[in-house]
Amino acid sequence: MDEVKDLLQEWVREGLLPGAALRVVHKRKVWYACEAGTTSVSKEQPVTSETLYDLASLTKVTATLPAILWLMQEKQLAPEDPLGSFFPDCPADKKGITVAHLLTHTSGLPADLEQRNRDDTLVFPELIYQQSLQSEPGTKVVYSDLGMIWLGLLIERVSGEPLDAFAQKHIFRPLQMNHTLYCPNKSHFQNIASTEYSSLIGGYICGEVHDEKAYAMGGVAGHAGLFATADDLAVYALSWLDEERAILESKWRSIAIRCHTLGRGGTRGFGWDLKGPDRESSCGVRFHPTSFGHTGFTGTSLWMDPVQEIAVVFLTNAVHLGRDHQLRRLRPLLHDAVTARIRKGLTE
């Protein structure tokens, strides 16, 4: 895999990434691990196996999704449950939105709030209640942070526990993901990759969530806020690919990676983005059509191929260099390089 590490180091030298951590899972084990570059352009702290990255929207599938599936497994929730049963004060047009609608991004909710400022005070679910539906629930895929925020609130309402505590108790601790958490204590976790420059603090954001809505919610939300290391995400990937390491029953894992949105403008499972047979994807061209994954705005991604038994964890803080970065182009190149090297290794 030297060619893959060389690729990452070249991108760092060219100034396309500050640094990155890569983990390749193959055949139920971590097959390759490497780091490159630094955690920030303003300091010389190297990326190591201990580096925490702001996962951004990977939070949706690493915390919120497994927590919802766990509640379904325990028969405390069902995909067809309407949100009005749990939030009786929500407006009539939203009472019929189901858990499945939120998981598949077919709730009809808009993608985001019109304005997002880090210093705003955002009160949920009232802000969601105020949003006009863009389509009839169940009819159209619109990727929505607001829907995942609502799922985080639902987890808290059903379980009676804060989202972060629930995820630690039922997901991260059982999997021994000891470096995965919301709101990291910077005195304990000192190796954290910086994200974007903020004029509000006069420096780069480090150790606090980059997403404006999650920040305004105190750092804990269903759509963003989680921090983790590449090693922990490799463990999480194995819990989806290796039955012996799973904490969710195969029934619920299978439902989550099945397409529920054919003909509705997207290929979505429960939480996961699905590669499908005929679409361009950030996992490149060599992953099987049944592959599933997700990306995060800060620069993170996790893709899994259950047929080839491959998972790629790619964590970087590309947004550290500004929002006009090259990651949309680089991700497929990296995944193609990884799968090509695995195939070459299997034939040698």
C-alpha positions as a Markdown table, in Angstrom:
| # | Residue | x | y | z |
|---|---|---|---|---|
| 1 | Met | 0.0 | 0.0 | 0.0 |
| 2 | Asp | 3.0 | 2.3 | -0.3 |
| 3 | Glu | 1.4 | 3.8 | -3.4 |
| 4 | Val | -1.6 | 4.9 | -1.4 |
| 5 | Lys | 0.5 | 6.5 | 1.3 |
| 6 | Asp | 2.6 | 8.2 | -1.3 |
| 7 | Leu | -0.7 | 9.6 | -2.8 |
| 8 | Leu | -1.7 | 11.1 | 0.6 |
| 9 | Gln | 1.7 | 12.6 | 1.2 |
| 10 | Glu | 1.7 | 14.1 | -2.3 |
| 11 | Trp | -1.6 | 15.8 | -1.6 |
| 12 | Val | -0.2 | 17.2 | 1.6 |
| 13 | Arg | 2.9 | 18.5 | -0.1 |
| 14 | Glu | 0.7 | 20.1 | -2.8 |
| 15 | Gly | -1.3 | 21.9 | -0.1 |
| 16 | Leu | -4.5 | 20.1 | -1.0 |
| 17 | Leu | -4.8 | 18.7 | 2.6 |
| 18 | Pro | -3.3 | 19.6 | 5.9 |
| 19 | Gly | -3.1 | 16.0 | 6.9 |
| 20 | Ala | -5.1 | 12.7 | 6.9 |
| 21 | Ala | -5.6 | 9.4 | 8.6 |
| 22 | Leu | -6.5 | 6.3 | 6.6 |
| 23 | Arg | -7.7 | 2.9 | 7.6 |
| 24 | Val | -8.4 | 0.0 | 5.2 |
| 25 | Val | -10.4 | -2.9 | 6.5 |
| 26 | His | -10.3 | -6.1 | 4.5 |
| 27 | Lys | -11.5 | -9.6 | 5.3 |
| 28 | Arg | -12.6 | -8.7 | 8.9 |
| 29 | Lys | -9.4 | -7.1 | 10.0 |
| 30 | Val | -7.6 | -3.8 | 9.6 |
| 31 | Trp | -5.4 | -4.4 | 6.6 |
| 32 | Tyr | -3.6 | -1.1 | 6.4 |
| 33 | Ala | -3.2 | 2.0 | 8.5 |
| 34 | Cys | -1.3 | 5.2 | 7.8 |
| 35 | Glu | -1.2 | 8.9 | 8.6 |
| 36 | Ala | 0.2 | 11.9 | 6.7 |
| 37 | Gly | 0.7 | 15.6 | 7.4 |
| 38 | Thr | -0.2 | 17.7 | 10.3 |
| 39 | Thr | -3.3 | 18.6 | 12.3 |
| 40 | Ser | -3.1 | 22.3 | 11.3 |
| 41 | Val | -1.2 | 24.6 | 8.9 |
| 42 | Ser | -0.4 | 26.8 | 11.9 |
| 43 | Lys | 1.4 | 24.2 | 14.0 |
| 44 | Glu | 3.6 | 21.2 | 13.5 |
| 45 | Gln | 1.7 | 18.6 | 15.4 |
| 46 | Pro | 1.7 | 15.5 | 13.2 |
| 47 | Val | -1.4 | 13.4 | 12.5 |
| 48 | Thr | -1.1 | 10.2 | 14.6 |
| 49 | Ser | -3.4 | 7.3 | 15.5 |
| 50 | Glu | -4.5 | 9.5 | 18.5 |
| 51 | Thr | -5.7 | 12.4 | 16.4 |
| 52 | Leu | -9.4 | 13.2 | 16.8 |
| 53 | Tyr | -11.3 | 14.5 | 13.8 |
| 54 | Asp | -14.6 | 16.4 | 13.8 |
| 55 | Leu | -16.7 | 13.8 | 12.0 |
| 56 | Ala | -19.4 | 16.3 | 10.9 |
| 57 | Ser | -22.2 | 14.4 | 9.1 |
| 58 | Leu | -20.6 | 11.0 | 9.8 |
| 59 | Thr | -22.3 | 11.6 | 13.2 |
| 60 | Lys | -25.6 | 10.8 | 11.4 |
| 61 | Val | -24.5 | 7.2 | 10.7 |
| 62 | Thr | -22.0 | 6.6 | 13.6 |
| 63 | Ala | -24.2 | 7.8 | 16.5 |
| 64 | Thr | -27.8 | 8.6 | 15.4 |
| 65 | Leu | -28.4 | 5.7 | 13.1 |
| 66 | Pro | -27.1 | 2.9 | 15.3 |
| 67 | Ala | -28.9 | 4.4 | 18.3 |
| 68 | Ile | -32.2 | 4.5 | 16.4 |
| 69 | Leu | -31.7 | 0.9 | 15.2 |
| 70 | Trp | -30.9 | -0.2 | 18.7 |
| 71 | Leu | -34.2 | 1.2 | 19.9 |
| 72 | Met | -35.9 | -0.6 | 17.1 |
| 73 | Gln | -34.1 | -3.8 | 18.0 |
| 74 | Glu | -35.4 | -3.4 | 21.5 |
| 75 | Lys | -38.9 | -2.8 | 20.2 |
| 76 | Gln | -39.1 | 0.7 | 21.6 |
| 77 | Leu | -39.4 | 2.2 | 18.1 |
| 78 | Ala | -40.6 | 1.1 | 14.7 |
| 79 | Pro | -39.8 | 2.5 | 11.2 |
| 80 | Glu | -43.4 | 3.3 | 10.6 |
| 81 | Asp | -44.0 | 5.1 | 13.9 |
| 82 | Pro | -45.3 | 8.7 | 13.2 |
| 83 | Leu | -43.5 | 11.5 | 14.9 |
| 84 | Gly | -46.7 | 12.9 | 16.2 |
| 85 | Ser | -46.9 | 10.0 | 18.6 |
| 86 | Phe | -43.8 | 11.3 | 20.4 |
| 87 | Phe | -44.1 | 15.0 | 19.7 |
| 88 | Pro | -47.8 | 15.7 | 20.1 |
| 89 | Asp | -47.2 | 19.5 | 19.9 |
| 90 | Cys | -45.8 | 19.4 | 16.4 |
| 91 | Pro | -47.9 | 20.9 | 13.6 |
| 92 | Ala | -50.5 | 18.8 | 11.8 |
| 93 | Asp | -48.5 | 18.8 | 8.5 |
| 94 | Lys | -45.6 | 17.0 | 10.3 |
| 95 | Lys | -47.5 | 14.6 | 12.6 |
| 96 | Gly | -47.5 | 11.9 | 9.9 |
| 97 | Ile | -43.7 | 12.1 | 9.2 |
| 98 | Thr | -42.4 | 8.6 | 10.2 |
| 99 | Val | -39.1 | 7.5 | 11.6 |
| 100 | Ala | -38.3 | 5.9 | 8.2 |
| 101 | His | -39.0 | 9.2 | 6.4 |
| 102 | Leu | -36.4 | 10.9 | 8.6 |
| 103 | Leu | -33.8 | 8.1 | 8.1 |
| 104 | Thr | -34.2 | 8.1 | 4.3 |
| 105 | His | -34.3 | 11.9 | 4.0 |
| 106 | Thr | -37.8 | 11.8 | 2.5 |
| 107 | Ser | -39.6 | 13.7 | 5.3 |
| 108 | Gly | -40.3 | 16.7 | 3.1 |
| 109 | Leu | -38.3 | 18.9 | 5.5 |
| 110 | Pro | -35.9 | 21.4 | 3.8 |
| 111 | Ala | -32.2 | 20.6 | 3.7 |
| 112 | Asp | -31.3 | 23.3 | 6.3 |
| 113 | Leu | -32.2 | 26.5 | 8.0 |
| 114 | Glu | -32.0 | 29.6 | 5.8 |
| 115 | Gln | -29.4 | 31.1 | 8.1 |
| 116 | Arg | -26.8 | 29.4 | 10.3 |
| 117 | Asn | -24.6 | 31.4 | 12.6 |
| 118 | Arg | -22.4 | 30.0 | 15.4 |
| 119 | Asp | -23.5 | 32.7 | 17.8 |
| 120 | Asp | -27.3 | 32.0 | 17.2 |
| 121 | Thr | -29.5 | 30.5 | 19.9 |
| 122 | Leu | -31.3 | 27.7 | 18.2 |
| 123 | Val | -34.3 | 26.0 | 19.9 |
| 124 | Phe | -35.3 | 22.6 | 18.6 |
| 125 | Pro | -37.8 | 21.1 | 17.8 |
| 126 | Glu | -39.6 | 24.4 | 17.6 |
| 127 | Leu | -37.4 | 25.6 | 14.7 |
| 128 | Ile | -38.2 | 22.4 | 12.8 |
| 129 | Tyr | -41.9 | 22.9 | 13.4 |
| 130 | Gln | -41.7 | 26.3 | 11.8 |
| 131 | Gln | -40.2 | 25.0 | 8.5 |
| 132 | Ser | -42.6 | 24.6 | 5.6 |
| 133 | Leu | -42.5 | 21.1 | 4.1 |
| 134 | Gln | -40.9 | 21.1 | 0.6 |
| 135 | Ser | -42.8 | 18.0 | -0.5 |
| 136 | Glu | -45.3 | 15.4 | 0.7 |
| 137 | Pro | -43.5 | 13.0 | 3.2 |
| 138 | Gly | -42.3 | 9.9 | 1.5 |
| 139 | Thr | -42.2 | 11.3 | -2.0 |
| 140 | Lys | -38.8 | 12.9 | -2.6 |
| 141 | Val | -35.3 | 12.6 | -1.3 |
| 142 | Val | -33.9 | 15.8 | 0.1 |
| 143 | Tyr | -30.8 | 15.4 | 2.3 |
| 144 | Ser | -31.8 | 17.2 | 5.5 |
| 145 | Asp | -29.8 | 18.0 | 8.6 |
| 146 | Leu | -33.1 | 19.0 | 10.2 |
| 147 | Gly | -34.5 | 15.5 | 9.9 |
| 148 | Met | -31.4 | 14.0 | 11.6 |
| 149 | Ile | -31.6 | 16.6 | 14.4 |
| 150 | Trp | -35.2 | 15.5 | 15.0 |
| 151 | Leu | -34.0 | 11.9 | 15.2 |
| 152 | Gly | -31.5 | 12.9 | 17.9 |
| 153 | Leu | -34.3 | 14.5 | 19.8 |
| 154 | Leu | -36.4 | 11.4 | 19.3 |
| 155 | Ile | -33.7 | 9.2 | 20.8 |
| 156 | Glu | -33.7 | 11.4 | 23.9 |
| 157 | Arg | -37.4 | 11.4 | 24.2 |
| 158 | Val | -37.8 | 7.6 | 23.9 |
| 159 | Ser | -34.8 | 6.7 | 26.0 |
| 160 | Gly | -35.0 | 9.4 | 28.6 |
| 161 | Glu | -31.2 | 9.9 | 28.2 |
| 162 | Pro | -29.2 | 12.6 | 26.5 |
| 163 | Leu | -28.1 | 11.6 | 23.1 |
| 164 | Asp | -24.4 | 11.6 | 23.9 |
| 165 | Ala | -24.8 | 9.5 | 27.0 |
| 166 | Phe | -27.1 | 7.0 | 25.1 |
| 167 | Ala | -24.6 | 6.6 | 22.3 |
| 168 | Gln | -21.7 | 6.0 | 24.7 |
| 169 | Lys | -23.7 | 3.5 | 26.7 |
| 170 | His | -25.2 | 1.4 | 23.8 |
| 171 | Ile | -22.8 | 2.0 | 20.9 |
| 172 | Phe | -19.3 | 3.3 | 21.7 |
| 173 | Arg | -18.6 | 1.5 | 25.0 |
| 174 | Pro | -19.7 | -1.9 | 23.9 |
| 175 | Leu | -17.6 | -1.6 | 20.7 |
| 176 | Gln | -14.7 | -0.2 | 22.8 |
| 177 | Met | -14.6 | 3.0 | 20.7 |
| 178 | Asn | -12.8 | 4.8 | 23.5 |
| 179 | His | -11.9 | 7.9 | 21.5 |
| 180 | Thr | -15.3 | 8.6 | 20.1 |
| 181 | Leu | -17.3 | 11.3 | 21.8 |
| 182 | Tyr | -19.1 | 14.6 | 21.7 |
| 183 | Cys | -17.5 | 17.7 | 23.2 |
| 184 | Pro | -14.0 | 16.4 | 23.8 |
| 185 | Asn | -12.2 | 17.7 | 26.8 |
| 186 | Lys | -9.2 | 19.5 | 25.2 |
| 187 | Ser | -7.0 | 19.0 | 28.3 |
| 188 | His | -7.5 | 15.2 | 27.9 |
| 189 | Phe | -7.6 | 15.0 | 24.1 |
| 190 | Gln | -4.8 | 17.3 | 23.0 |
| 191 | Asn | -4.3 | 15.9 | 19.5 |
| 192 | Ile | -7.3 | 17.3 | 17.7 |
| 193 | Ala | -7.3 | 18.3 | 14.0 |
| 194 | Ser | -8.3 | 22.0 | 13.5 |
| 195 | Thr | -11.2 | 22.9 | 11.2 |
| 196 | Glu | -12.1 | 26.2 | 9.7 |
| 197 | Tyr | -10.9 | 29.7 | 10.6 |
| 198 | Ser | -13.5 | 31.6 | 12.6 |
| 199 | Ser | -13.5 | 35.4 | 12.8 |
| 200 | Leu | -15.6 | 35.1 | 16.0 |
| 201 | Ile | -12.6 | 33.6 | 17.9 |
| 202 | Gly | -9.9 | 35.0 | 15.7 |
| 203 | Gly | -8.4 | 31.6 | 15.0 |
| 204 | Tyr | -9.0 | 28.1 | 13.8 |
| 205 | Ile | -11.7 | 26.1 | 15.5 |
| 206 | Cys | -10.2 | 23.2 | 17.4 |
| 207 | Gly | -12.0 | 20.8 | 19.7 |
| 208 | Glu | -15.3 | 22.4 | 19.2 |
| 209 | Val | -17.8 | 21.3 | 16.6 |
| 210 | His | -17.5 | 23.1 | 13.3 |
| 211 | Asp | -21.2 | 22.8 | 12.4 |
| 212 | Glu | -23.1 | 26.0 | 13.3 |
| 213 | Lys | -26.3 | 24.3 | 14.3 |
| 214 | Ala | -24.6 | 21.7 | 16.5 |
| 215 | Tyr | -22.5 | 24.4 | 18.1 |
| 216 | Ala | -25.6 | 26.4 | 18.9 |
| 217 | Met | -27.1 | 23.2 | 20.5 |
| 218 | Gly | -24.2 | 22.8 | 22.9 |
| 219 | Gly | -22.2 | 20.5 | 20.7 |
| 220 | Val | -24.5 | 17.5 | 20.8 |
| 221 | Ala | -26.9 | 16.9 | 17.9 |
| 222 | Gly | -28.2 | 14.1 | 15.7 |
| 223 | His | -26.6 | 15.5 | 12.5 |
| 224 | Ala | -23.1 | 16.6 | 13.7 |
| 225 | Gly | -20.9 | 17.0 | 16.7 |
| 226 | Leu | -19.1 | 13.7 | 17.0 |
| 227 | Phe | -15.3 | 13.4 | 17.2 |
| 228 | Ala | -13.4 | 10.2 | 16.7 |
| 229 | Thr | -10.1 | 8.6 | 15.6 |
| 230 | Ala | -9.6 | 6.6 | 12.4 |
| 231 | Asp | -9.0 | 3.5 | 14.5 |
| 232 | Asp | -12.3 | 3.8 | 16.2 |
| 233 | Leu | -14.1 | 4.2 | 12.9 |
| 234 | Ala | -12.4 | 1.1 | 11.7 |
| 235 | Val | -13.9 | -0.8 | 14.7 |
| 236 | Tyr | -17.3 | 0.7 | 13.9 |
| 237 | Ala | -17.0 | -0.5 | 10.2 |
| 238 | Leu | -16.2 | -4.0 | 11.4 |
| 239 | Ser | -19.4 | -4.0 | 13.5 |
| 240 | Trp | -21.2 | -3.7 | 10.1 |
| 241 | Leu | -19.1 | -6.2 | 8.2 |
| 242 | Asp | -18.3 | -8.9 | 10.7 |
| 243 | Glu | -21.2 | -10.7 | 12.4 |
| 244 | Glu | -19.0 | -11.6 | 15.4 |
| 245 | Arg | -18.4 | -7.9 | 16.2 |
| 246 | Ala | -21.9 | -6.7 | 15.5 |
| 247 | Ile | -24.0 | -5.0 | 18.2 |
| 248 | Leu | -27.0 | -4.8 | 16.0 |
| 249 | Glu | -28.9 | -7.8 | 14.7 |
| 250 | Ser | -28.4 | -8.7 | 11.1 |
| 251 | Lys | -32.1 | -7.9 | 10.4 |
| 252 | Trp | -31.6 | -4.3 | 11.3 |
| 253 | Arg | -28.2 | -3.9 | 9.5 |
| 254 | Ser | -29.8 | -5.4 | 6.4 |
| 255 | Ile | -32.7 | -3.0 | 6.5 |
| 256 | Ala | -30.4 | -0.1 | 6.9 |
| 257 | Ile | -28.3 | -0.9 | 3.8 |
| 258 | Arg | -31.3 | -1.7 | 1.5 |
| 259 | Cys | -32.5 | 1.0 | -0.9 |
| 260 | His | -35.8 | 2.5 | 0.3 |
| 261 | Thr | -36.0 | 5.4 | -2.2 |
| 262 | Leu | -36.1 | 4.0 | -5.8 |
| 263 | Gly | -37.8 | 6.5 | -8.1 |
| 264 | Arg | -37.7 | 9.3 | -5.5 |
| 265 | Gly | -34.5 | 11.1 | -6.6 |
| 266 | Gly | -31.8 | 9.3 | -4.6 |
| 267 | Thr | -30.4 | 6.0 | -3.4 |
| 268 | Arg | -30.8 | 6.1 | 0.4 |
| 269 | Gly | -30.9 | 3.3 | 2.9 |
| 270 | Phe | -31.6 | 4.0 | 6.6 |
| 271 | Gly | -29.0 | 6.7 | 7.2 |
| 272 | Trp | -26.5 | 5.4 | 4.6 |
| 273 | Asp | -25.9 | 6.7 | 1.2 |
| 274 | Leu | -25.9 | 3.8 | -1.3 |
| 275 | Lys | -23.5 | 3.6 | -4.2 |
| 276 | Gly | -26.0 | 1.9 | -6.6 |
| 277 | Pro | -25.1 | 0.6 | -10.0 |
| 278 | Asp | -25.1 | 3.7 | -12.2 |
| 279 | Arg | -24.0 | 6.7 | -10.2 |
| 280 | Glu | -20.8 | 8.5 | -9.5 |
| 281 | Ser | -19.8 | 8.2 | -5.9 |
| 282 | Ser | -17.1 | 9.4 | -3.5 |
| 283 | Cys | -16.0 | 5.7 | -3.1 |
| 284 | Gly | -14.9 | 5.6 | -6.8 |
| 285 | Val | -15.7 | 3.1 | -9.5 |
| 286 | Arg | -14.4 | -0.1 | -8.1 |
| 287 | Phe | -16.6 | -0.5 | -5.0 |
| 288 | His | -19.5 | -2.9 | -5.6 |
| 289 | Pro | -23.0 | -1.4 | -6.3 |
| 290 | Thr | -24.2 | -2.7 | -2.9 |
| 291 | Ser | -21.6 | -0.5 | -1.1 |
| 292 | Phe | -22.8 | 2.0 | 1.5 |
| 293 | Gly | -21.2 | 5.0 | 3.2 |
| 294 | His | -21.3 | 8.6 | 4.2 |
| 295 | Thr | -19.2 | 11.7 | 4.1 |
| 296 | Gly | -18.8 | 14.7 | 6.4 |
| 297 | Phe | -18.5 | 18.4 | 5.5 |
| 298 | Thr | -15.2 | 18.8 | 7.4 |
| 299 | Gly | -13.5 | 16.2 | 5.2 |
| 300 | Thr | -14.4 | 12.8 | 6.7 |
| 301 | Ser | -15.7 | 9.7 | 5.0 |
| 302 | Leu | -16.5 | 6.1 | 5.6 |
| 303 | Trp | -17.4 | 3.6 | 2.8 |
| 304 | Met | -18.1 | -0.1 | 3.1 |
| 305 | Asp | -18.2 | -2.8 | 0.4 |
| 306 | Pro | -19.9 | -5.9 | 1.9 |
| 307 | Val | -19.2 | -8.0 | -1.3 |
| 308 | Gln | -15.5 | -7.4 | -1.4 |
| 309 | Glu | -15.4 | -7.1 | 2.4 |
| 310 | Ile | -13.6 | -3.7 | 2.3 |
| 311 | Ala | -14.1 | -0.6 | 4.4 |
| 312 | Val | -12.2 | 2.6 | 3.9 |
| 313 | Val | -12.0 | 5.2 | 6.7 |
| 314 | Phe | -10.6 | 8.5 | 5.4 |
| 315 | Leu | -10.4 | 11.3 | 7.9 |
| 316 | Thr | -9.0 | 14.7 | 6.9 |
| 317 | Asn | -9.8 | 18.3 | 7.8 |
| 318 | Ala | -9.9 | 19.7 | 4.3 |
| 319 | Val | -12.2 | 22.6 | 5.4 |
| 320 | His | -9.2 | 23.9 | 7.4 |
| 321 | Leu | -8.0 | 25.2 | 4.1 |
| 322 | Gly | -11.3 | 26.8 | 3.3 |
| 323 | Arg | -14.5 | 25.6 | 1.7 |
| 324 | Asp | -13.2 | 25.7 | -1.8 |
| 325 | His | -11.1 | 22.5 | -1.4 |
| 326 | Gln | -10.4 | 19.6 | -3.7 |
| 327 | Leu | -11.8 | 16.7 | -1.7 |
| 328 | Arg | -14.8 | 15.9 | -4.0 |
| 329 | Arg | -12.2 | 15.1 | -6.7 |
| 330 | Leu | -9.7 | 13.4 | -4.3 |
| 331 | Arg | -12.0 | 10.9 | -2.5 |
| 332 | Pro | -12.8 | 8.8 | -5.6 |
| 333 | Leu | -9.1 | 8.7 | -6.5 |
| 334 | Leu | -8.1 | 7.5 | -3.1 |
| 335 | His | -10.8 | 4.7 | -3.0 |
| 336 | Asp | -9.9 | 3.6 | -6.5 |
| 337 | Ala | -6.2 | 3.4 | -5.5 |
| 338 | Val | -7.0 | 1.3 | -2.4 |
| 339 | Thr | -9.2 | -1.2 | -4.2 |
| 340 | Ala | -6.7 | -1.5 | -7.1 |
| 341 | Arg | -4.0 | -2.3 | -4.6 |
| 342 | Ile | -6.1 | -4.9 | -2.7 |
| 343 | Arg | -6.9 | -6.6 | -6.0 |
| 344 | Lys | -3.2 | -6.6 | -7.0 |
| 345 | Gly | -2.2 | -8.0 | -3.6 |
| 346 | Leu | -4.7 | -10.8 | -3.9 |
| 347 | Thr | -3.3 | -11.9 | -7.3 |
| 348 | Glu | 0.4 | -11.7 | -6.4 |
